[in-house]
Amino acid sequence: MSDQTTNSIAFVAEGTIPPSPPPANETGVVKWLRENLFSGVGNSILTIASVLLIYVVLKNTLPWIFNGVWNADSLSQCREILGGKTGACFAVLAERWNQLIYGFKYPVEAYWRPNLAFLLMLVAAAPVLFFDLPRKMLLFTAVYPFVAFWLIWGGTVLVPLVALFGCVAAAVVFQKYGKNSFAAGFFGGIVVALIVWKVGGALISESASENAWLTAVPSRDLGGFMLNLMLGVTCVSLSLPLGIALALGRQSDMPLIKWVCVIFIEFIRGVPLITLLFVASVMLAYFFPPDSTVDLFLRVVIMITMFSAAYIAEVIRGGLAALPRGQYEAADSLGLDYAQAMRLIILPQALKISIPGIVNVAVGLFKDTTLVSVISMFDLVGMIRGPILASTEWNGVYWELLGFAALLFFVVCYGISQYSQWLERRLATDHR
Amino acid sequence: MSTMTDPPKSDFRLSMLINDTRYRSLTFQVIAAIVIALSIWYLGNNLIQNLRAAGLNISFAFLGDPAGYDINQRLVEYDSQSSHGRAAIVGILNTLLVAVLACITATIFGVIAGVLRLSKNWLVSKIMAIYVEIFRNIPVLIWIIIIFTIMTAVMPGPREFRGDNPTSSMLFDLFAFTNRGVYIPRPEFSNGLFGSAILNWLLVLAGLVGSWFASHEIEKRATLKQEQTGDRPKTFLPKLAVWLVPFLILMVLMGLTWDVPELKGFNFSGGIKVGGPLIALWFALSIYTGAFIAENVRAGIQAISKGQTEAAAALGLRPGQIMKLVILPQALRVIIPPLISQYLNITKNSSLAIAVGYADITATLGGITLNQTGRAIECVLLLMLFYLTASLLISAVMNVYNASVKLKER
């Protein structure tokens, strides 16, 4: 009986079957395509529609870009060279490059100065942006504003030197007295700086700028993308301390301080930047002493700084609110006073939380610097809409110029937001 | 027995003003008050001196003077003999018009892009990511100018619609896209129940509001029935009827006709003309802010943990129901606060109208009126007052809505 059973079994496996590869449509490209592009009827339709969209966009732009003409003197010459083909006229960028970057009044022989200032800015910003770099580089960062001012505006070297000296004196006073009492060091520093500036300003003669190493360039001659960059960098760096002060003021127990900060922040956030620029261009001059002449650039910097300070203050307030109450109590129980607690315990944590928000504000502010073209300053957009498109040679070259402006802003803003994401990952100390 | 210790004799010393926490905040506030008062006095003094030197005074009487300029795009009656105040009102209405239109379309773009960015379809989600990055990282002013340039330089002129072989033609014979603006058909009532068109439109609006209440009532009844019997009656058809039937009856009763734009001579006439600047501003604000809203929507949906979806699926809900009943109500709580600030941004960014010549409040009051009358301080103050009021109103209304969808915690 057992024999019969044995014989009736047709097949006995005598070893393990070698693993066979998965079916062809479950591996590699095919699987990826099936899962990501054609997983259902709806998805397939979406995919085909997207491919069509990409095809249409590329079909219209690629010939335009690759047929582009880079050497021509005017739009009509461009069209002659193209001879009826579709193609861009990038010659306008080549021919008007200096105007787009520096504006149309900055002296040509002095272009090396903003270039150098830009390169030095990268060096000065590096230790702020990347913590691994030696801390000694921060010294250069502290000196950089004065160097950049002198390079871009020129004139006598004494002005930035006196300004720098005032700041150094203030820092020394703060180092000496700030240890015991923050308020004494802080206000003492301000008073000393003011005295140095006043005395130094009186010592510099009116004619000092005439035979300076670098010829003086008035602010109204600044323009182009340089103006956007200058406004963006200056206003963001100035508004950061102001924003921290406003945020702390808004959290304050003192009702007067609190309400002043609340009203300031809510007022600035409630009105568009354009109205503040109007204030800068037509109204602010009324509030300065009658015989003073504060140039438009400085007035615009004041208003944009106030604008971004209000937004940064709100971001930092969020960071302060996100800190657990225990951090404040721990600082108190250590016996730290307000300034110490803020500087050593609260702000380092709150600012870390606020970094993405601050970077968002900075990117938004940099984009908003284009608004100064509305009050007839010739920044990049102002140059394009004003002198370049109005000229007889280049009247009608819209896409090349606007595309160039869009590309410049995209590169800078996208770069900053990528940096912020990197920084967030870098600073993430909690395990998530 | 308890010993009573007297509080320490507080013989007041001057240094306590700065060192004693009881007095310190008072000291600081007094100092701050003095500083603030001094700066206000200083600025006010400068202002008075400057105004006197320029022979000016602060007065709002110019608002009654004839404006002397024309406005193409307007919602209320206005001609060049109207006052500056009237021009400002036209501007306010134009600002509100473009802000409301842009808020609606930006929300639509944003929700679509945000949901599609989470799509399982790799290509679609990448395209949406590119859309969001491109539009978020380029200034809105450049977008407004680009779209305005499309409207004026790329769109055909009206004369290209003429002749036996026109190079351009109207879309469905109803819409005309020209470089002077877009012409769309205008609905009109041939035998309205009231004399004026506005009253007829108000009647239509009242009908729609009635339909909304009725459909709400149907939903409520269905829910009640479901709670009592466990069966939810079908509500789709009754709701459709409640929306459509009164509307259609009203339309037939009042004799709805369409005034279709027609090419007459050198230009189109009839229909509604939507000017190029309005379209540029509307569309640019919509796609720009839409990119930001897309990010908010994506973050809101991703903030809902996967367990919620799985729990809903375990209850036997269908995918559509999961989205409608479980995910969206929770995601909305995350999405709405940033959405409010995006709406505020749209309202404030609509002031960029001045760059393309759309007659909003910034272009009328802050532009032409300011330049004609030279009343810089008054104009800018009024302008700020308007935007401030608008911002506060929008955030108040949206906060009420936010409070109504907020998580009710005990």
Interface residues (C-beta under 8 A of the other chain):
Chain A: E35 N36 L37 S39 N43 L46 T47 S50 V51 L53 I54 A183 D253 M254 P255 L256 I257 V260 F267 R269 G270 V271 P272 L273 I274 T275 F278 V279 V282 M283 A285 Y286 F287 F288 P289 P290 V363 K367 D368 T370 L371 S373 V374 V381 R385 G396 Y398 W399 L402 A405 A406 F409 F410 C413 Y414 S417
Chain B: I18 S25 F28 Q29 A32 A33 I36 L43 N46 L47 Q49 N50 L51 A53 S119 K120 N121 W122 L123 V124 I127 E133 I134 R136 N137 I138 P139 V140 L141 I142 I145 I146 T149 A153 K348 N349 S351 L352 I354 A355 T362 G366 L370 A376 I377 V380 L383 M384 Y387 L388 S391 L392
